[in-house]
């Protein structure tokens, strides 16, 4: 899992793709064949089960009609990268 999280972090840092949620970025990376379908599913499940609880990160203003709510505003790269870096530091 750590390898996939690092790849996601690096992709965001290199491309600045923060107009979407993390899940949408994973879908894009899968479409670009940067993740296999199995890796994308594994990463999406990890994001879903480890995402922040509703609280200071939960942003109702960023409701995404097909996917529920985003946890950070669009273009907020700092919070997304901080979350990813925290998860990368922890053991899977």
MIKE-679978 format. One record per atom (N, C-alpha, C): y, z, x; residue number from 1; residue in one letter; atom name. Coordinates in steps of 0.02 Angstrom, whole numbers, plus 32768, in hexadecimal, padded with zeros to 4 digits. Example, Ala and Ser with C-alpha at 12.3 -4.5 7.8 and 13.67 -1.06 7.14 Angstrom:
<r north="7EE4" up="8186" east="8294" n="1" res="A" atom="N"/>
<r north="7F1F" up="8186" east="8267" n="1" res="A" atom="CA"/>
<r north="7F5B" up="8186" east="8294" n="1" res="A" atom="C"/>
<r north="7F90" up="8162" east="8282" n="2" res="S" atom="N"/>
<r north="7FCB" up="8165" east="82AC" n="2" res="S" atom="CA"/>
<r north="8002" up="818A" east="8285" n="2" res="S" atom="C"/>
This chain:
<r north="7FC4" up="8000" east="8029" n="1" res="X" atom="N"/>
<r north="8000" up="8000" east="8000" n="1" res="X" atom="CA"/>
<r north="803F" up="8000" east="802B" n="1" res="X" atom="C"/>
<r north="803C" up="8026" east="8061" n="2" res="X" atom="N"/>
<r north="8076" up="802B" east="808D" n="2" res="X" atom="CA"/>
<r north="808C" up="7FE6" east="80A5" n="2" res="X" atom="C"/>
<r north="805D" up="7FBC" east="80B6" n="3" res="X" atom="N"/>
<r north="806C" up="7F78" east="80CE" n="3" res="X" atom="CA"/>
<r north="8091" up="7F50" east="8098" n="3" res="X" atom="C"/>
<r north="807C" up="7F56" east="805A" n="4" res="X" atom="N"/>
<r north="809C" up="7F32" east="8023" n="4" res="X" atom="CA"/>
<r north="80E3" up="7F4C" east="8016" n="4" res="X" atom="C"/>
<r north="80EB" up="7F8E" east="801A" n="5" res="X" atom="N"/>
<r north="812D" up="7FAB" east="8011" n="5" res="X" atom="CA"/>
<r north="815D" up="7F95" east="8048" n="5" res="X" atom="C"/>
<r north="8143" up="7F91" east="8085" n="6" res="X" atom="N"/>
<r north="816C" up="7F7A" east="80BE" n="6" res="X" atom="CA"/>
<r north="8180" up="7F31" east="80B4" n="6" res="X" atom="C"/>
<r north="8151" up="7F08" east="809E" n="7" res="X" atom="N"/>
<r north="8161" up="7EC2" east="8092" n="7" res="X" atom="CA"/>
<r north="8196" up="7EBA" east="805C" n="7" res="X" atom="C"/>
<r north="8191" up="7EE2" east="8027" n="8" res="X" atom="N"/>
<r north="81C2" up="7EE1" east="7FF1" n="8" res="X" atom="CA"/>
<r north="8207" up="7EF6" east="800C" n="8" res="X" atom="C"/>
<r north="8208" up="7F2E" east="8031" n="9" res="X" atom="N"/>
<r north="8246" up="7F46" east="804F" n="9" res="X" atom="CA"/>
<r north="8266" up="7F11" east="807C" n="9" res="X" atom="C"/>
<r north="823E" up="7EF3" east="80A8" n="10" res="X" atom="N"/>
<r north="8257" up="7EC1" east="80D7" n="10" res="X" atom="CA"/>
<r north="8272" up="7E84" east="80B1" n="10" res="X" atom="C"/>
<r north="8250" up="7E70" east="807D" n="11" res="X" atom="N"/>
<r north="8266" up="7E36" east="8056" n="11" res="X" atom="CA"/>
<r north="82AA" up="7E44" east="8036" n="11" res="X" atom="C"/>
<r north="82B3" up="7E7F" east="801A" n="12" res="X" atom="N"/>
<r north="82F3" up="7E91" east="7FFB" n="12" res="X" atom="CA"/>
<r north="8329" up="7E94" east="8031" n="12" res="X" atom="C"/>
<r north="831B" up="7EB3" east="8069" n="13" res="X" atom="N"/>
<r north="834C" up="7EB7" east="809F" n="13" res="X" atom="CA"/>
<r north="835F" up="7E72" east="80B9" n="13" res="X" atom="C"/>
<r north="832F" up="7E45" east="80BF" n="14" res="X" atom="N"/>
<r north="833C" up="7E02" east="80D9" n="14" res="X" atom="CA"/>
<r north="835E" up="7DD4" east="80A7" n="14" res="X" atom="C"/>
<r north="8350" up="7DDE" east="8067" n="15" res="X" atom="N"/>
<r north="8368" up="7DAF" east="8034" n="15" res="X" atom="CA"/>
<r north="839B" up="7DCD" east="8003" n="15" res="X" atom="C"/>
<r north="83A3" up="7E0E" east="8004" n="16" res="X" atom="N"/>
<r north="83D4" up="7E2E" east="7FD8" n="16" res="X" atom="CA"/>
<r north="83C6" up="7E25" east="7F8E" n="16" res="X" atom="C"/>
<r north="8387" up="7E1D" east="7F7C" n="17" res="X" atom="N"/>
<r north="8375" up="7E12" east="7F36" n="17" res="X" atom="CA"/>
<r north="8376" up="7E53" east="7F0F" n="17" res="X" atom="C"/>
<r north="83B0" up="7E65" east="7EF4" n="18" res="X" atom="N"/>
<r north="83B5" up="7EA3" east="7ECE" n="18" res="X" atom="CA"/>
<r north="83D2" up="7E97" east="7E89" n="18" res="X" atom="C"/>
<r north="83D8" up="7E59" east="7E75" n="19" res="X" atom="N"/>
<r north="83F0" up="7E4D" east="7E31" n="19" res="X" atom="CA"/>
<r north="83B9" up="7E58" east="7DFE" n="19" res="X" atom="C"/>
<r north="837D" up="7E62" east="7E17" n="20" res="X" atom="N"/>
<r north="8343" up="7E6F" east="7DED" n="20" res="X" atom="CA"/>
<r north="8326" up="7EB3" east="7DFF" n="20" res="X" atom="C"/>
<r north="82F9" up="7ECB" east="7DD5" n="21" res="X" atom="N"/>
<r north="82D5" up="7F08" east="7DE6" n="21" res="X" atom="CA"/>
<r north="82A0" up="7EFA" east="7E1B" n="21" res="X" atom="C"/>
<r north="8283" up="7F2F" east="7E35" n="22" res="X" atom="N"/>
<r north="8250" up="7F27" east="7E69" n="22" res="X" atom="CA"/>
<r north="8215" up="7EFD" east="7E4F" n="22" res="X" atom="C"/>
<r north="8202" up="7F07" east="7E11" n="23" res="X" atom="N"/>
<r north="81C9" up="7EE2" east="7DF5" n="23" res="X" atom="CA"/>
<r north="81D7" up="7E97" east="7DF5" n="23" res="X" atom="C"/>
<r north="8214" up="7E84" east="7DE2" n="24" res="X" atom="N"/>
<r north="8225" up="7E3C" east="7DE1" n="24" res="X" atom="CA"/>
<r north="8224" up="7E1F" east="7E28" n="24" res="X" atom="C"/>
<r north="8237" up="7E47" east="7E59" n="25" res="X" atom="N"/>
<r north="8234" up="7E30" east="7E9E" n="25" res="X" atom="CA"/>
<r north="81EC" up="7E25" east="7EB4" n="25" res="X" atom="C"/>
<r north="81C0" up="7E53" east="7E9F" n="26" res="X" atom="N"/>
<r north="8178" up="7E4B" east="7EAF" n="26" res="X" atom="CA"/>
<r north="815E" up="7E0A" east="7E8F" n="26" res="X" atom="C"/>
<r north="8171" up="7DFD" east="7E50" n="27" res="X" atom="N"/>
<r north="815C" up="7DBF" east="7E2F" n="27" res="X" atom="CA"/>
<r north="8175" up="7D82" east="7E56" n="27" res="X" atom="C"/>
<r north="81B3" up="7D85" east="7E6D" n="28" res="X" atom="N"/>
<r north="81CF" up="7D4D" east="7E94" n="28" res="X" atom="CA"/>
<r north="81A9" up="7D43" east="7ED5" n="28" res="X" atom="C"/>
<r north="8199" up="7D7A" east="7EF6" n="29" res="X" atom="N"/>
<r north="8175" up="7D76" east="7F35" n="29" res="X" atom="CA"/>
<r north="812E" up="7D5A" east="7F2A" n="29" res="X" atom="C"/>
<r north="8110" up="7D6B" east="7EF2" n="30" res="X" atom="N"/>
<r north="80CE" up="7D50" east="7EE1" n="30" res="X" atom="CA"/>
<r north="80D4" up="7D04" east="7ED5" n="30" res="X" atom="C"/>
<r north="8107" up="7CF0" east="7EB1" n="31" res="X" atom="N"/>
<r north="8112" up="7CA8" east="7EA4" n="31" res="X" atom="CA"/>
<r north="811D" up="7C81" east="7EE5" n="31" res="X" atom="C"/>
<r north="813E" up="7CA2" east="7F16" n="32" res="X" atom="N"/>
<r north="814A" up="7C82" east="7F57" n="32" res="X" atom="CA"/>
<r north="810D" up="7C88" east="7F85" n="32" res="X" atom="C"/>
<r north="80D7" up="7CA6" east="7F6A" n="33" res="X" atom="N"/>
<r north="8099" up="7CAF" east="7F8F" n="33" res="X" atom="CA"/>
<r north="80A0" up="7CDF" east="7FCA" n="33" res="X" atom="C"/>
<r north="80CE" up="7D0E" east="7FC3" n="34" res="X" atom="N"/>
<r north="80D6" up="7D42" east="7FF6" n="34" res="X" atom="CA"/>
<r north="80A8" up="7D7D" east="7FE9" n="34" res="X" atom="C"/>
<r north="8092" up="7D83" east="7FAB" n="35" res="X" atom="N"/>
<r north="805F" up="7DB3" east="7F96" n="35" res="X" atom="CA"/>
<r north="8029" up="7D8D" east="7F70" n="35" res="X" atom="C"/>
<r north="7FEB" up="7DA0" east="7F79" n="36" res="X" atom="N"/>
<r north="7FB6" up="7D85" east="7F4F" n="36" res="X" atom="CA"/>
<r north="7FBF" up="7DA4" east="7F09" n="36" res="X" atom="C"/>
<r north="7F9D" up="7D88" east="7ED8" n="37" res="X" atom="N"/>
<r north="7FA0" up="7DA5" east="7E95" n="37" res="X" atom="CA"/>
<r north="7F86" up="7DEC" east="7E95" n="37" res="X" atom="C"/>
<r north="7F51" up="7DF8" east="7EBB" n="38" res="X" atom="N"/>
<r north="7F34" up="7E3B" east="7EBF" n="38" res="X" atom="CA"/>
<r north="7F66" up="7E6D" east="7EDF" n="38" res="X" atom="C"/>
<r north="7F87" up="7E57" east="7F14" n="39" res="X" atom="N"/>
<r north="7FB9" up="7E83" east="7F34" n="39" res="X" atom="CA"/>
<r north="7FF3" up="7E91" east="7F06" n="39" res="X" atom="C"/>
<r north="800A" up="7E5E" east="7EE2" n="40" res="X" atom="N"/>
<r north="8041" up="7E67" east="7EB3" n="40" res="X" atom="CA"/>
<r north="802F" up="7E98" east="7E7C" n="40" res="X" atom="C"/>
<r north="7FF3" up="7E92" east="7E61" n="41" res="X" atom="N"/>
<r north="7FDC" up="7EC0" east="7E2D" n="41" res="X" atom="CA"/>
<r north="7FD8" up="7F07" east="7E48" n="41" res="X" atom="C"/>
<r north="7FBD" up="7F0F" east="7E84" n="42" res="X" atom="N"/>
<r north="7FB7" up="7F51" east="7EA3" n="42" res="X" atom="CA"/>
<r north="7FFD" up="7F70" east="7EAD" n="42" res="X" atom="C"/>
<r north="802C" up="7F47" east="7EC6" n="43" res="X" atom="N"/>
<r north="806F" up="7F60" east="7ED3" n="43" res="X" atom="CA"/>
<r north="8093" up="7F70" east="7E91" n="43" res="X" atom="C"/>
<r north="808C" up="7F46" east="7E5F" n="44" res="X" atom="N"/>
<r north="80AC" up="7F54" east="7E1E" n="44" res="X" atom="CA"/>
<r north="8091" up="7F94" east="7DFF" n="44" res="X" atom="C"/>
<r north="8050" up="7F9F" east="7E05" n="45" res="X" atom="N"/>
<r north="8033" up="7FDD" east="7DEB" n="45" res="X" atom="CA"/>
<r north="804E" up="8019" east="7E12" n="45" res="X" atom="C"/>
<r north="8056" up="8012" east="7E53" n="46" res="X" atom="N"/>
<r north="8071" up="8049" east="7E7B" n="46" res="X" atom="CA"/>
<r north="80B9" up="8058" east="7E67" n="46" res="X" atom="C"/>
<r north="80E2" up="8024" east="7E60" n="47" res="X" atom="N"/>
<r north="8128" up="802E" east="7E4C" n="47" res="X" atom="CA"/>
<r north="812A" up="8050" east="7E08" n="47" res="X" atom="C"/>
<r north="8101" up="803A" east="7DDA" n="48" res="X" atom="N"/>
<r north="8101" up="8057" east="7D97" n="48" res="X" atom="CA"/>
<r north="80EE" up="80A0" east="7D98" n="48" res="X" atom="C"/>
<r north="80BC" up="80B2" east="7DBF" n="49" res="X" atom="N"/>
<r north="80A4" up="80F7" east="7DBE" n="49" res="X" atom="CA"/>
<r north="80CD" up="8126" east="7DEB" n="49" res="X" atom="C"/>
<r north="80F7" up="810A" east="7E18" n="50" res="X" atom="N"/>
<r north="811E" up="8133" east="7E46" n="50" res="X" atom="CA"/>
<r north="8169" up="812B" east="7E3D" n="50" res="X" atom="C"/>
<r north="817D" up="8107" east="7E0A" n="51" res="X" atom="N"/>
<r north="81C5" up="80FC" east="7E01" n="51" res="X" atom="CA"/>
<r north="81E7" up="813E" east="7DEE" n="51" res="X" atom="C"/>
<r north="8229" up="8141" east="7DF8" n="52" res="X" atom="N"/>
<r north="824C" up="8180" east="7DE9" n="52" res="X" atom="CA"/>
<r north="8244" up="8193" east="7D9F" n="52" res="X" atom="C"/>
<r north="8243" up="81D2" east="7D93" n="53" res="X" atom="N"/>
<r north="8243" up="81EB" east="7D4E" n="53" res="X" atom="CA"/>
<r north="8288" up="81E0" east="7D31" n="53" res="X" atom="C"/>
<r north="828C" up="81E1" east="7CEF" n="54" res="X" atom="N"/>
<r north="82CE" up="81DC" east="7CD0" n="54" res="X" atom="CA"/>
<r north="82F8" up="8216" east="7CEA" n="54" res="X" atom="C"/>
<r north="8332" up="8207" east="7CFE" n="55" res="X" atom="N"/>
<r north="835E" up="8239" east="7D1B" n="55" res="X" atom="CA"/>
<r north="8399" up="8217" east="7D3C" n="55" res="X" atom="C"/>
<r north="83AB" up="822E" east="7D76" n="56" res="X" atom="N"/>
<r north="83E7" up="8213" east="7D96" n="56" res="X" atom="CA"/>
<r north="83E1" up="81C9" east="7DA8" n="56" res="X" atom="C"/>
<r north="83A4" up="81B1" east="7DB0" n="57" res="X" atom="N"/>
<r north="839C" up="816A" east="7DC1" n="57" res="X" atom="CA"/>
<r north="8397" up="813E" east="7D83" n="57" res="X" atom="C"/>
<r north="8388" up="815B" east="7D4A" n="58" res="X" atom="N"/>
<r north="837C" up="8134" east="7D0D" n="58" res="X" atom="CA"/>
<r north="83BD" up="8119" east="7CF2" n="58" res="X" atom="C"/>
<r north="83C2" up="80D9" east="7CE9" n="59" res="X" atom="N"/>
<r north="8401" up="80BA" east="7CD6" n="59" res="X" atom="CA"/>
<r north="83F8" up="8092" east="7C95" n="59" res="X" atom="C"/>
<r north="840C" up="80AE" east="7C5D" n="60" res="X" atom="N"/>
<r north="8405" up="808C" east="7C1C" n="60" res="X" atom="CA"/>
<r north="842E" up="804C" east="7C19" n="60" res="X" atom="C"/>
<r north="8464" up="8049" east="7C40" n="61" res="X" atom="N"/>
<r north="848E" up="800D" east="7C3F" n="61" res="X" atom="CA"/>
<r north="846A" up="7FD0" east="7C5B" n="61" res="X" atom="C"/>
<r north="8433" up="7FDC" east="7C7E" n="62" res="X" atom="N"/>
<r north="840E" up="7FA6" east="7C9E" n="62" res="X" atom="CA"/>
<r north="83CD" up="7F97" east="7C79" n="62" res="X" atom="C"/>
<r north="83CF" up="7F9C" east="7C37" n="63" res="X" atom="N"/>
<r north="8393" up="7F8E" east="7C10" n="63" res="X" atom="CA"/>
<r north="8380" up="7F45" east="7C19" n="63" res="X" atom="C"/>
<r north="8342" up="7F3A" east="7C27" n="64" res="X" atom="N"/>
<r north="8327" up="7EF7" east="7C31" n="64" res="X" atom="CA"/>
<r north="82FB" up="7EE8" east="7BF5" n="64" res="X" atom="C"/>
<r north="830B" up="7EB6" east="7BCF" n="65" res="X" atom="N"/>
<r north="82EB" up="7EAB" east="7B8E" n="65" res="X" atom="CA"/>
<r north="829F" up="7EA3" east="7B92" n="65" res="X" atom="C"/>
<r north="8285" up="7E85" east="7BC6" n="66" res="X" atom="N"/>
<r north="823D" up="7E79" east="7BC9" n="66" res="X" atom="CA"/>
<r north="8217" up="7EAF" east="7BED" n="66" res="X" atom="C"/>
<r north="823A" up="7EDA" east="7C10" n="67" res="X" atom="N"/>
<r north="8217" up="7F09" east="7C3C" n="67" res="X" atom="CA"/>
<r north="822B" up="7F52" east="7C34" n="67" res="X" atom="C"/>
<r north="824F" up="7F62" east="7C00" n="68" res="X" atom="N"/>
<r north="8265" up="7FA7" east="7BF8" n="68" res="X" atom="CA"/>
<r north="82A6" up="7FB3" east="7C1C" n="68" res="X" atom="C"/>
<r north="82AB" up="7FEA" east="7C41" n="69" res="X" atom="N"/>
<r north="82E9" up="7FFC" east="7C62" n="69" res="X" atom="CA"/>
<r north="82E4" up="7FF5" east="7CAE" n="69" res="X" atom="C"/>
<r north="831B" up="7FE4" east="7CCD" n="70" res="X" atom="N"/>
<r north="8320" up="7FE5" east="7D15" n="70" res="X" atom="CA"/>
<r north="8336" up="802A" east="7D29" n="70" res="X" atom="C"/>
<r north="8325" up="803E" east="7D65" n="71" res="X" atom="N"/>
<r north="8337" up="8080" east="7D7C" n="71" res="X" atom="CA"/>
<r north="8376" up="8080" east="7DA8" n="71" res="X" atom="C"/>
<r north="838C" up="8045" east="7DBD" n="72" res="X" atom="N"/>
<r north="83CA" up="803E" east="7DE3" n="72" res="X" atom="CA"/>
<r north="83F0" up="8003" east="7DC9" n="72" res="X" atom="C"/>
<r north="8432" up="8004" east="7DCF" n="73" res="X" atom="N"/>
<r north="845A" up="7FCB" east="7DB9" n="73" res="X" atom="CA"/>
<r north="8449" up="7F8C" east="7DE0" n="73" res="X" atom="C"/>
<r north="8458" up="7F53" east="7DC1" n="74" res="X" atom="N"/>
<r north="8450" up="7F14" east="7DE4" n="74" res="X" atom="CA"/>
<r north="8478" up="7F16" east="7E25" n="74" res="X" atom="C"/>
<r north="845E" up="7EF6" east="7E57" n="75" res="X" atom="N"/>
<r north="847E" up="7EF0" east="7E99" n="75" res="X" atom="CA"/>
<r north="8483" up="7F32" east="7EC0" n="75" res="X" atom="C"/>
<r north="8463" up="7F66" east="7EA8" n="76" res="X" atom="N"/>
<r north="8463" up="7FA6" east="7ECC" n="76" res="X" atom="CA"/>
<r north="842A" up="7FA7" east="7EFE" n="76" res="X" atom="C"/>
<r north="8436" up="7F89" east="7F37" n="77" res="X" atom="N"/>
<r north="8402" up="7F84" east="7F6A" n="77" res="X" atom="CA"/>
<r north="83F3" up="7FC7" east="7F8B" n="77" res="X" atom="C"/>
<r north="8426" up="7FF0" east="7F93" n="78" res="X" atom="N"/>
<r north="841F" up="8030" east="7FB7" n="78" res="X" atom="CA"/>
<r north="83EC" up="805D" east="7F96" n="78" res="X" atom="C"/>
<r north="83F0" up="8066" east="7F54" n="79" res="X" atom="N"/>
<r north="83C1" up="8092" east="7F31" n="79" res="X" atom="CA"/>
<r north="837A" up="8078" east="7F32" n="79" res="X" atom="C"/>
<r north="8372" up="8037" east="7F2A" n="80" res="X" atom="N"/>
<r north="832F" up="8019" east="7F2B" n="80" res="X" atom="CA"/>
<r north="830F" up="8022" east="7F71" n="80" res="X" atom="C"/>
<r north="8337" up="8014" east="7FA5" n="81" res="X" atom="N"/>
<r north="831D" up="801B" east="7FE8" n="81" res="X" atom="CA"/>
<r north="830E" up="8063" east="7FF9" n="81" res="X" atom="C"/>
<r north="8337" up="8090" east="7FE2" n="82" res="X" atom="N"/>
<r north="832B" up="80D7" east="7FED" n="82" res="X" atom="CA"/>
<r north="82E9" up="80ED" east="7FCE" n="82" res="X" atom="C"/>
<r north="82DC" up="80D6" east="7F90" n="83" res="X" atom="N"/>
<r north="829E" up="80E7" east="7F6E" n="83" res="X" atom="CA"/>
<r north="8262" up="80CA" east="7F94" n="83" res="X" atom="C"/>
<r north="8268" up="808A" east="7FA9" n="84" res="X" atom="N"/>
<r north="8232" up="806B" east="7FCE" n="84" res="X" atom="CA"/>
<r north="8225" up="808F" east="8011" n="84" res="X" atom="C"/>
<r north="825A" up="809F" east="8034" n="85" res="X" atom="N"/>
<r north="8251" up="80C0" east="8075" n="85" res="X" atom="CA"/>
<r north="8231" up="8104" east="806D" n="85" res="X" atom="C"/>
<r north="8243" up="8127" east="8037" n="86" res="X" atom="N"/>
<r north="8223" up="8168" east="8028" n="86" res="X" atom="CA"/>
<r north="81D9" up="8160" east="801C" n="86" res="X" atom="C"/>
<r north="81C6" up="812D" east="7FF5" n="87" res="X" atom="N"/>
<r north="817F" up="8122" east="7FE6" n="87" res="X" atom="CA"/>
<r north="8159" up="810A" east="8025" n="87" res="X" atom="C"/>
<r north="817A" up="80E4" east="804F" n="88" res="X" atom="N"/>
<r north="815A" up="80CD" east="808D" n="88" res="X" atom="CA"/>
<r north="8149" up="8107" east="80BB" n="88" res="X" atom="C"/>
<r north="8175" up="8139" east="80BD" n="89" res="X" atom="N"/>
<r north="816A" up="8174" east="80E8" n="89" res="X" atom="CA"/>
<r north="812F" up="819E" east="80D1" n="89" res="X" atom="C"/>
<r north="8121" up="819D" east="8090" n="90" res="X" atom="N"/>
<r north="80EC" up="81C8" east="8075" n="90" res="X" atom="CA"/>
<r north="80A8" up="81A6" east="807C" n="90" res="X" atom="C"/>
<r north="8075" up="81CF" east="8083" n="91" res="X" atom="N"/>
<r north="8031" up="81B1" east="8084" n="91" res="X" atom="CA"/>
<r north="8020" up="8196" east="803F" n="91" res="X" atom="C"/>
<r north="7FF9" up="8161" east="803C" n="92" res="X" atom="N"/>
<r north="7FE5" up="8143" east="7FFD" n="92" res="X" atom="CA"/>
<r north="7FB7" up="8173" east="7FDC" n="92" res="X" atom="C"/>
